[in-house]
Amino acid sequence: MEEETSEVKWWERLRRLSWLPAIGAVCFLIVYFVTTLPSGIPILLSTIGSTVFVVWILAGTVDVWLKKAILRDVFKATVGYLLPPELKPEMEWVYKQDIIAIKHRQSCKLTPLENDLVVLRVTINRTFQNVSQHMAKMKPTLAIDEWFHKERQSQILEFGYTGSNGKNFGCKRRDYTLNIEDREEKEVELPPRATFDTWFTYEEVKHINDEHFITFIYPTHSPFVEVEAFEGINIMVGFAMHKQHSLKTVGMNKYELTGTLLPGQQINIRWYRERESQEWLKLDEPKTTKG
C-alpha cells in the first residue's frame, strides 16, 4: 500500500479519486440529454450519480479521520491490555512524540584555565523531522548553567536555526541559568516529513575533575559525541538509556549510541586527571611490611 504523507492531504485524495465524480457526471448527463430512456432508468442513473459524488467526498475527507481515530483506539486498547497501569501514561506519551532529532552531532573541547579550572566549549548540530501525519510546531531554545567562577562566566557564542544566521539572538539571566530569550516569532511549523536544523555553541567554566550533562526536549536518534581534552585528562561519555551497552566507539573519544534518547534522558561527559585517579586507586592496595 502506498504510504500516505503530508497529512494525507484531503484535496490530493480527492484528485486521485476524480474518476468517481466523472462517473456521476456521466450519469447526470445521460439523464439530462437522453429523453428516450426506459421507465425507471433515469431514477437509477440519478441515484448512482448522487451516490458516487457522496462516496467521493467521504473517501477524501471522513475516511482519513476515521482511519486515524481507529488507529488511536486500537493503540490505546492494545497498550491498555498489555501494560501495567503505571506504564500506560508513559507509553501513550512516547506515542504522541511528533518531532524527532534524526541527527545529533556534539563536539566538546576542554581547555585548561587557572586555579584547577577548565573551559568546556560545546558545539551541537541537530536535524529535526516531523514524523507525524499532521502539522507540528517547535520552538528552538537553549539554556546553560552559570557556575559563578570569578575567572569567567558561562556564555552562549552562537545560536542558529533554519532561516537565521546564528548571530542575532538575545540572552537572559535566570537564577543560575543563561537562556535564549523567549520570542514568539521563533516558533516554527513543520509539515509532515519536513526537516529543520539547529546549531549552537556555548562555554561553561568547570573544575578539572568534573562532569557536564545536557538534556533535550525532543527525542534524539543515534546521537554522536566527540570530546577533545588536553594531556593528562581521561574522558568518559554516557547516555542515560537502556542501550548504553551498545555504545559504539568510532575513534579516540568519539562515541555513537545506537538507539533513541527520549526527552529528558541526558548525555553525560565525565573528565578527570589521570594522575589523581591513579593515586586514589593506590589507596586500596595492600600495604607490605618489611621483615
Short mmCIF file of the C-alpha atoms (twelve columns), coordinates in Angstrom:
data_MODEL
# 
_entry.id   MODEL 
# 
loop_
_atom_site.group_PDB 
_atom_site.id 
_atom_site.type_symbol 
_atom_site.label_atom_id 
_atom_site.label_alt_id 
_atom_site.label_comp_id 
_atom_site.label_asym_id 
_atom_site.label_seq_id 
_atom_site.Cartn_x 
_atom_site.Cartn_y 
_atom_site.Cartn_z 
_atom_site.pdbx_PDB_model_num 
ATOM 1   C CA . MET A 1   0.000   0.000  0.000   1 
ATOM 2   C CA . GLU A 2   1.348   3.439  -0.887  1 
ATOM 3   C CA . GLU A 3   2.259   5.431  2.211   1 
ATOM 4   C CA . GLU A 4   0.057   8.478  2.627   1 
ATOM 5   C CA . THR A 5   2.049   11.503 3.718   1 
ATOM 6   C CA . SER A 6   1.597   15.253 4.176   1 
ATOM 7   C CA . GLU A 7   -1.411  14.875 6.434   1 
ATOM 8   C CA . VAL A 8   -2.869  12.573 3.730   1 
ATOM 9   C CA . LYS A 9   -3.845  15.829 2.065   1 
ATOM 10  C CA . TRP A 10  -7.543  15.514 1.555   1 
ATOM 11  C CA . TRP A 11  -7.515  17.587 -1.623  1 
ATOM 12  C CA . GLU A 12  -4.843  15.249 -3.003  1 
ATOM 13  C CA . ARG A 13  -7.032  12.228 -2.216  1 
ATOM 14  C CA . LEU A 14  -9.957  13.907 -3.940  1 
ATOM 15  C CA . ARG A 15  -7.808  14.492 -7.030  1 
ATOM 16  C CA . ARG A 16  -6.726  10.832 -7.096  1 
ATOM 17  C CA . LEU A 17  -10.380 9.752  -6.928  1 
ATOM 18  C CA . SER A 18  -11.546 12.204 -9.591  1 
ATOM 19  C CA . TRP A 19  -12.845 9.296  -11.678 1 
ATOM 20  C CA . LEU A 20  -15.741 8.943  -9.218  1 
ATOM 21  C CA . PRO A 21  -17.333 12.358 -9.882  1 
ATOM 22  C CA . ALA A 22  -16.650 11.751 -13.577 1 
ATOM 23  C CA . ILE A 23  -18.917 8.683  -13.415 1 
ATOM 24  C CA . GLY A 24  -21.544 10.697 -11.572 1 
ATOM 25  C CA . ALA A 25  -21.373 13.481 -14.134 1 
ATOM 26  C CA . VAL A 26  -21.854 10.982 -16.975 1 
ATOM 27  C CA . CYS A 27  -24.939 9.568  -15.253 1 
ATOM 28  C CA . PHE A 28  -26.495 13.013 -14.873 1 
ATOM 29  C CA . LEU A 29  -25.656 13.977 -18.454 1 
ATOM 30  C CA . ILE A 30  -27.370 10.845 -19.773 1 
ATOM 31  C CA . VAL A 31  -30.494 11.598 -17.751 1 
ATOM 32  C CA . TYR A 32  -30.492 15.228 -18.906 1 
ATOM 33  C CA . PHE A 33  -29.844 14.762 -22.613 1 
ATOM 34  C CA . VAL A 34  -31.285 11.324 -23.416 1 
ATOM 35  C CA . THR A 35  -35.096 11.509 -23.415 1 
ATOM 36  C CA . THR A 36  -35.824 8.023  -24.734 1 
ATOM 37  C CA . LEU A 37  -34.669 6.048  -21.680 1 
ATOM 38  C CA . PRO A 38  -36.925 3.209  -20.451 1 
ATOM 39  C CA . SER A 39  -39.005 3.818  -17.358 1 
ATOM 40  C CA . GLY A 40  -37.010 3.671  -14.125 1 
ATOM 41  C CA . ILE A 41  -33.589 4.129  -15.772 1 
ATOM 42  C CA . PRO A 42  -33.437 7.910  -15.155 1 
ATOM 43  C CA . ILE A 43  -34.114 7.355  -11.442 1 
ATOM 44  C CA . LEU A 44  -31.447 4.640  -11.290 1 
ATOM 45  C CA . LEU A 45  -28.857 6.793  -13.057 1 
ATOM 46  C CA . SER A 46  -29.657 9.789  -10.836 1 
ATOM 47  C CA . THR A 47  -29.238 7.619  -7.745  1 
ATOM 48  C CA . ILE A 48  -25.890 6.270  -8.987  1 
ATOM 49  C CA . GLY A 49  -24.676 9.785  -9.815  1 
ATOM 50  C CA . SER A 50  -25.594 11.146 -6.380  1 
ATOM 51  C CA . THR A 51  -24.064 8.121  -4.641  1 
ATOM 52  C CA . VAL A 52  -20.680 8.355  -6.337  1 
ATOM 53  C CA . PHE A 53  -20.482 12.067 -5.504  1 
ATOM 54  C CA . VAL A 54  -21.147 11.291 -1.836  1 
ATOM 55  C CA . VAL A 55  -18.611 8.441  -1.853  1 
ATOM 56  C CA . TRP A 56  -16.053 10.753 -3.454  1 
ATOM 57  C CA . ILE A 57  -16.440 13.375 -0.711  1 
ATOM 58  C CA . LEU A 58  -16.381 10.797 2.105   1 
ATOM 59  C CA . ALA A 59  -13.350 8.975  0.712   1 
ATOM 60  C CA . GLY A 60  -11.377 12.197 0.542   1 
ATOM 61  C CA . THR A 61  -12.280 13.572 3.969   1 
ATOM 62  C CA . VAL A 62  -14.154 11.500 6.537   1 
ATOM 63  C CA . ASP A 63  -12.319 8.287  5.617   1 
ATOM 64  C CA . VAL A 64  -8.992  9.825  6.673   1 
ATOM 65  C CA . TRP A 65  -10.328 10.959 10.048  1 
ATOM 66  C CA . LEU A 66  -11.974 7.603  10.684  1 
ATOM 67  C CA . LYS A 67  -8.725  5.727  9.965   1 
ATOM 68  C CA . LYS A 68  -6.803  7.936  12.381  1 
ATOM 69  C CA . ALA A 69  -9.445  7.524  15.072  1 
ATOM 70  C CA . ILE A 70  -9.465  3.748  14.634  1 
ATOM 71  C CA . LEU A 71  -5.664  3.589  14.858  1 
ATOM 72  C CA . ARG A 72  -5.717  5.644  18.055  1 
ATOM 73  C CA . ASP A 73  -8.389  3.432  19.583  1 
ATOM 74  C CA . VAL A 74  -6.561  0.226  18.613  1 
ATOM 75  C CA . PHE A 75  -3.308  1.530  20.056  1 
ATOM 76  C CA . LYS A 76  -4.911  2.601  23.328  1 
ATOM 77  C CA . ALA A 77  -6.725  -0.704 23.638  1 
ATOM 78  C CA . THR A 78  -3.538  -2.674 22.976  1 
ATOM 79  C CA . VAL A 79  -1.472  -0.625 25.396  1 
ATOM 80  C CA . GLY A 80  -4.196  -0.833 27.998  1 
ATOM 81  C CA . TYR A 81  -4.270  -4.612 27.708  1 
ATOM 82  C CA . LEU A 82  -0.546  -5.337 27.677  1 
ATOM 83  C CA . LEU A 83  0.936   -2.809 30.086  1 
ATOM 84  C CA . PRO A 84  0.535   -2.337 33.824  1 
ATOM 85  C CA . PRO A 85  -1.325  0.842  34.873  1 
ATOM 86  C CA . GLU A 86  1.922   2.562  35.919  1 
ATOM 87  C CA . LEU A 87  3.326   2.441  32.367  1 
ATOM 88  C CA . LYS A 88  0.225   3.241  30.317  1 
ATOM 89  C CA . PRO A 89  0.514   7.061  30.524  1 
ATOM 90  C CA . GLU A 90  4.234   6.939  29.728  1 
ATOM 91  C CA . MET A 91  3.745   4.726  26.687  1 
ATOM 92  C CA . GLU A 92  0.988   6.972  25.385  1 
ATOM 93  C CA . TRP A 93  3.307   9.976  25.904  1 
ATOM 94  C CA . VAL A 94  6.000   8.276  23.801  1 
ATOM 95  C CA . TYR A 95  3.444   7.515  21.100  1 
ATOM 96  C CA . LYS A 96  2.487   11.195 20.893  1 
ATOM 97  C CA . GLN A 97  6.021   12.423 20.080  1 
ATOM 98  C CA . ASP A 98  5.685   14.210 16.750  1 
ATOM 99  C CA . ILE A 99  9.190   15.624 16.274  1 
ATOM 100 C CA . ILE A 100 12.444  13.658 16.498  1 
ATOM 101 C CA . ALA A 101 16.057  14.776 16.159  1 
ATOM 102 C CA . ILE A 102 17.190  12.418 13.409  1 
ATOM 103 C CA . LYS A 103 20.761  13.752 13.550  1 
ATOM 104 C CA . HIS A 104 22.778  14.874 16.565  1 
ATOM 105 C CA . ARG A 105 26.475  15.716 16.364  1 
ATOM 106 C CA . GLN A 106 28.082  17.076 19.510  1 
ATOM 107 C CA . SER A 107 31.705  18.137 19.917  1 
ATOM 108 C CA . CYS A 108 33.217  19.159 23.249  1 
ATOM 109 C CA . LYS A 109 36.614  20.725 23.877  1 
ATOM 110 C CA . LEU A 110 38.331  21.118 27.242  1 
ATOM 111 C CA . THR A 111 40.890  23.919 27.644  1 
ATOM 112 C CA . PRO A 112 42.879  24.431 30.866  1 
ATOM 113 C CA . LEU A 113 42.295  27.547 32.942  1 
ATOM 114 C CA . GLU A 114 43.972  28.775 36.121  1 
ATOM 115 C CA . ASN A 115 43.076  27.535 39.624  1 
ATOM 116 C CA . ASP A 116 42.358  23.941 38.528  1 
ATOM 117 C CA . LEU A 117 39.553  25.040 36.269  1 
ATOM 118 C CA . VAL A 118 38.791  24.242 32.627  1 
ATOM 119 C CA . VAL A 119 36.750  25.890 29.898  1 
ATOM 120 C CA . LEU A 120 34.308  23.484 28.290  1 
ATOM 121 C CA . ARG A 121 33.197  24.522 24.811  1 
ATOM 122 C CA . VAL A 122 30.250  22.581 23.386  1 
ATOM 123 C CA . THR A 123 29.064  22.738 19.766  1 
ATOM 124 C CA . ILE A 124 25.918  20.856 18.775  1 
ATOM 125 C CA . ASN A 125 24.254  20.440 15.365  1 
ATOM 126 C CA . ARG A 126 20.813  18.843 15.247  1 
ATOM 127 C CA . THR A 127 18.379  17.996 12.440  1 
ATOM 128 C CA . PHE A 128 14.729  17.538 13.371  1 
ATOM 129 C CA . GLN A 129 11.961  15.849 11.419  1 
ATOM 130 C CA . ASN A 130 8.213   15.876 11.830  1 
ATOM 131 C CA . VAL A 131 7.437   12.139 11.860  1 
ATOM 132 C CA . SER A 132 3.693   12.590 12.291  1 
ATOM 133 C CA . GLN A 133 0.973   12.895 9.648   1 
ATOM 134 C CA . HIS A 134 -0.033  16.411 10.673  1 
ATOM 135 C CA . MET A 135 1.478   19.872 11.084  1 
ATOM 136 C CA . ALA A 136 3.689   20.128 14.185  1 
ATOM 137 C CA . LYS A 137 5.167   23.112 15.997  1 
ATOM 138 C CA . MET A 138 8.529   23.515 17.676  1 
ATOM 139 C CA . LYS A 139 10.445  26.368 19.281  1 
ATOM 140 C CA . PRO A 140 14.265  26.331 19.139  1 
ATOM 141 C CA . THR A 141 15.713  27.240 22.525  1 
ATOM 142 C CA . LEU A 142 18.746  26.750 24.758  1 
ATOM 143 C CA . ALA A 143 19.592  27.117 28.437  1 
ATOM 144 C CA . ILE A 144 23.014  26.612 30.048  1 
ATOM 145 C CA . ASP A 145 24.266  26.816 33.635  1 
ATOM 146 C CA . GLU A 146 26.288  29.537 35.303  1 
ATOM 147 C CA . TRP A 147 28.763  28.154 37.869  1 
ATOM 148 C CA . PHE A 148 29.802  31.524 39.350  1 
ATOM 149 C CA . HIS A 149 33.547  31.198 38.870  1 
ATOM 150 C CA . LYS A 150 35.243  34.597 39.073  1 
ATOM 151 C CA . GLU A 151 37.668  33.648 36.305  1 
ATOM 152 C CA . ARG A 152 34.987  33.577 33.607  1 
ATOM 153 C CA . GLN A 153 31.229  33.412 33.120  1 
ATOM 154 C CA . SER A 154 29.240  30.967 31.023  1 
ATOM 155 C CA . GLN A 155 28.325  32.316 27.597  1 
ATOM 156 C CA . ILE A 156 26.359  31.357 24.501  1 
ATOM 157 C CA . LEU A 157 28.554  32.062 21.486  1 
ATOM 158 C CA . GLU A 158 26.204  31.049 18.687  1 
ATOM 159 C CA . PHE A 159 22.579  30.011 18.373  1 
ATOM 160 C CA . GLY A 160 21.132  29.424 14.924  1 
ATOM 161 C CA . TYR A 161 18.430  27.532 13.102  1 
ATOM 162 C CA . THR A 162 16.991  27.195 9.617   1 
ATOM 163 C CA . GLY A 163 16.212  30.693 8.391   1 
ATOM 164 C CA . SER A 164 18.609  32.501 10.751  1 
ATOM 165 C CA . ASN A 165 22.317  33.380 10.630  1 
ATOM 166 C CA . GLY A 166 23.192  32.151 14.129  1 
ATOM 167 C CA . LYS A 167 24.455  35.544 15.271  1 
ATOM 168 C CA . ASN A 168 21.368  37.615 16.052  1 
ATOM 169 C CA . PHE A 169 19.991  36.292 19.308  1 
ATOM 170 C CA . GLY A 170 19.389  37.577 22.792  1 
ATOM 171 C CA . CYS A 171 20.144  36.013 26.193  1 
ATOM 172 C CA . LYS A 172 18.534  36.453 29.573  1 
ATOM 173 C CA . ARG A 173 19.839  35.510 33.039  1 
ATOM 174 C CA . ARG A 174 17.508  33.493 35.245  1 
ATOM 175 C CA . ASP A 175 18.733  32.478 38.706  1 
ATOM 176 C CA . TYR A 176 21.657  30.206 37.773  1 
ATOM 177 C CA . THR A 177 20.952  29.785 34.031  1 
ATOM 178 C CA . LEU A 178 21.571  31.699 30.833  1 
ATOM 179 C CA . ASN A 179 18.641  31.330 28.440  1 
ATOM 180 C CA . ILE A 180 17.886  32.280 24.880  1 
ATOM 181 C CA . GLU A 181 15.213  34.955 25.023  1 
ATOM 182 C CA . ASP A 182 11.727  33.576 24.530  1 
ATOM 183 C CA . ARG A 183 10.371  35.156 21.357  1 
ATOM 184 C CA . GLU A 184 7.078   34.289 19.730  1 
ATOM 185 C CA . GLU A 185 8.488   34.547 16.223  1 
ATOM 186 C CA . LYS A 186 10.902  31.703 16.957  1 
ATOM 187 C CA . GLU A 187 8.103   29.127 16.910  1 
ATOM 188 C CA . VAL A 188 8.167   27.252 13.616  1 
ATOM 189 C CA . GLU A 189 5.671   24.959 11.930  1 
ATOM 190 C CA . LEU A 190 6.864   21.734 10.335  1 
ATOM 191 C CA . PRO A 191 4.740   19.928 7.735   1 
ATOM 192 C CA . PRO A 192 4.820   16.109 7.822   1 
ATOM 193 C CA . ARG A 193 8.262   14.667 6.924   1 
ATOM 194 C CA . ALA A 194 9.798   18.158 6.774   1 
ATOM 195 C CA . THR A 195 13.182  18.739 8.454   1 
ATOM 196 C CA . PHE A 196 14.612  21.632 10.456  1 
ATOM 197 C CA . ASP A 197 18.220  22.334 11.513  1 
ATOM 198 C CA . THR A 198 19.575  23.972 14.660  1 
ATOM 199 C CA . TRP A 199 23.139  24.662 15.770  1 
ATOM 200 C CA . PHE A 200 24.658  26.328 18.796  1 
ATOM 201 C CA . THR A 201 27.926  26.785 20.667  1 
ATOM 202 C CA . TYR A 202 28.372  27.656 24.322  1 
ATOM 203 C CA . GLU A 203 31.040  27.679 27.035  1 
ATOM 204 C CA . GLU A 204 30.952  26.810 30.718  1 
ATOM 205 C CA . VAL A 205 33.738  27.024 33.302  1 
ATOM 206 C CA . LYS A 206 34.121  23.760 35.212  1 
ATOM 207 C CA . HIS A 207 36.546  22.065 37.606  1 
ATOM 208 C CA . ILE A 208 39.396  19.976 36.261  1 
ATOM 209 C CA . ASN A 209 37.669  16.908 37.783  1 
ATOM 210 C CA . ASP A 210 34.057  17.432 36.822  1 
ATOM 211 C CA . GLU A 211 31.202  16.475 34.505  1 
ATOM 212 C CA . HIS A 212 28.751  18.015 32.077  1 
ATOM 213 C CA . PHE A 213 25.322  16.778 31.108  1 
ATOM 214 C CA . ILE A 214 22.686  18.030 28.710  1 
ATOM 215 C CA . THR A 215 19.069  17.019 28.131  1 
ATOM 216 C CA . PHE A 216 16.749  17.727 25.224  1 
ATOM 217 C CA . ILE A 217 13.071  18.473 24.725  1 
ATOM 218 C CA . TYR A 218 12.704  16.164 21.732  1 
ATOM 219 C CA . PRO A 219 13.699  12.505 21.198  1 
ATOM 220 C CA . THR A 220 17.209  12.122 19.786  1 
ATOM 221 C CA . HIS A 221 18.117  9.268  17.447  1 
ATOM 222 C CA . SER A 222 21.661  7.815  17.425  1 
ATOM 223 C CA . PRO A 223 23.488  10.803 18.940  1 
ATOM 224 C CA . PHE A 224 27.185  11.189 18.123  1 
ATOM 225 C CA . VAL A 225 29.576  12.774 20.632  1 
ATOM 226 C CA . GLU A 226 33.275  13.555 20.419  1 
ATOM 227 C CA . VAL A 227 35.470  15.081 23.114  1 
ATOM 228 C CA . GLU A 228 38.833  16.787 22.827  1 
ATOM 229 C CA . ALA A 229 40.876  17.154 26.002  1 
ATOM 230 C CA . PHE A 230 44.421  18.140 26.924  1 
ATOM 231 C CA . GLU A 231 47.209  15.876 28.126  1 
ATOM 232 C CA . GLY A 232 46.663  14.053 31.386  1 
ATOM 233 C CA . ILE A 233 42.852  14.126 31.238  1 
ATOM 234 C CA . ASN A 234 40.713  10.992 30.874  1 
ATOM 235 C CA . ILE A 235 37.233  11.087 29.364  1 
ATOM 236 C CA . MET A 236 34.057  9.043  29.830  1 
ATOM 237 C CA . VAL A 237 30.827  9.554  27.854  1 
ATOM 238 C CA . GLY A 238 27.493  8.147  28.968  1 
ATOM 239 C CA . PHE A 239 23.918  8.105  27.662  1 
ATOM 240 C CA . ALA A 240 21.076  7.776  30.153  1 
ATOM 241 C CA . MET A 241 19.172  4.981  28.465  1 
ATOM 242 C CA . HIS A 242 18.985  1.198  28.472  1 
ATOM 243 C CA . LYS A 243 21.148  0.746  25.350  1 
ATOM 244 C CA . GLN A 244 24.270  2.209  26.928  1 
ATOM 245 C CA . HIS A 245 25.864  -1.214 26.460  1 
ATOM 246 C CA . SER A 246 25.525  -0.837 22.692  1 
ATOM 247 C CA . LEU A 247 27.594  2.348  22.657  1 
ATOM 248 C CA . LYS A 248 29.970  2.337  19.693  1 
ATOM 249 C CA . THR A 249 33.464  3.796  19.927  1 
ATOM 250 C CA . VAL A 250 34.212  5.209  16.477  1 
ATOM 251 C CA . GLY A 251 37.567  6.819  17.294  1 
ATOM 252 C CA . MET A 252 39.580  8.389  20.081  1 
ATOM 253 C CA . ASN A 253 36.972  9.867  22.457  1 
ATOM 254 C CA . LYS A 254 34.285  9.562  19.763  1 
ATOM 255 C CA . TYR A 255 31.063  7.745  20.590  1 
ATOM 256 C CA . GLU A 256 27.766  6.945  18.887  1 
ATOM 257 C CA . LEU A 257 24.699  5.489  20.561  1 
ATOM 258 C CA . THR A 258 22.635  3.007  18.566  1 
ATOM 259 C CA . GLY A 259 19.218  3.898  19.839  1 
ATOM 260 C CA . THR A 260 16.958  6.835  20.687  1 
ATOM 261 C CA . LEU A 261 17.127  9.072  23.732  1 
ATOM 262 C CA . LEU A 262 13.720  10.144 24.999  1 
ATOM 263 C CA . PRO A 263 13.103  13.720 26.154  1 
ATOM 264 C CA . GLY A 264 14.829  14.256 29.491  1 
ATOM 265 C CA . GLN A 265 17.364  11.450 29.044  1 
ATOM 266 C CA . GLN A 266 20.769  13.041 29.294  1 
ATOM 267 C CA . ILE A 267 24.134  12.880 27.579  1 
ATOM 268 C CA . ASN A 268 26.839  12.907 30.234  1 
ATOM 269 C CA . ILE A 269 30.537  13.710 29.862  1 
ATOM 270 C CA . ARG A 270 32.865  12.973 32.782  1 
ATOM 271 C CA . TRP A 271 36.513  14.000 32.869  1 
ATOM 272 C CA . TYR A 272 39.270  13.704 35.455  1 
ATOM 273 C CA . ARG A 273 43.033  13.931 35.853  1 
ATOM 274 C CA . GLU A 274 44.585  10.550 35.265  1 
ATOM 275 C CA . ARG A 275 47.311  11.186 37.844  1 
ATOM 276 C CA . GLU A 276 44.837  11.845 40.637  1 
ATOM 277 C CA . SER A 277 42.801  8.780  39.651  1 
ATOM 278 C CA . GLN A 278 45.867  6.551  39.884  1 
ATOM 279 C CA . GLU A 279 46.786  7.983  43.299  1 
ATOM 280 C CA . TRP A 280 43.280  7.385  44.536  1 
ATOM 281 C CA . LEU A 281 43.276  3.761  43.320  1 
ATOM 282 C CA . LYS A 282 46.529  3.084  45.162  1 
ATOM 283 C CA . LEU A 283 44.760  3.754  48.464  1 
ATOM 284 C CA . ASP A 284 43.152  0.289  48.203  1 
ATOM 285 C CA . GLU A 285 46.376  -1.531 47.522  1 
ATOM 286 C CA . PRO A 286 47.503  -3.804 50.436  1 
ATOM 287 C CA . LYS A 287 50.489  -2.478 52.324  1 
ATOM 288 C CA . THR A 288 53.550  -4.736 52.603  1 
ATOM 289 C CA . THR A 289 55.706  -4.919 55.706  1 
ATOM 290 C CA . LYS A 290 59.409  -5.468 55.712  1 
ATOM 291 C CA . GLY A 291 60.664  -8.382 57.863  1 
# 
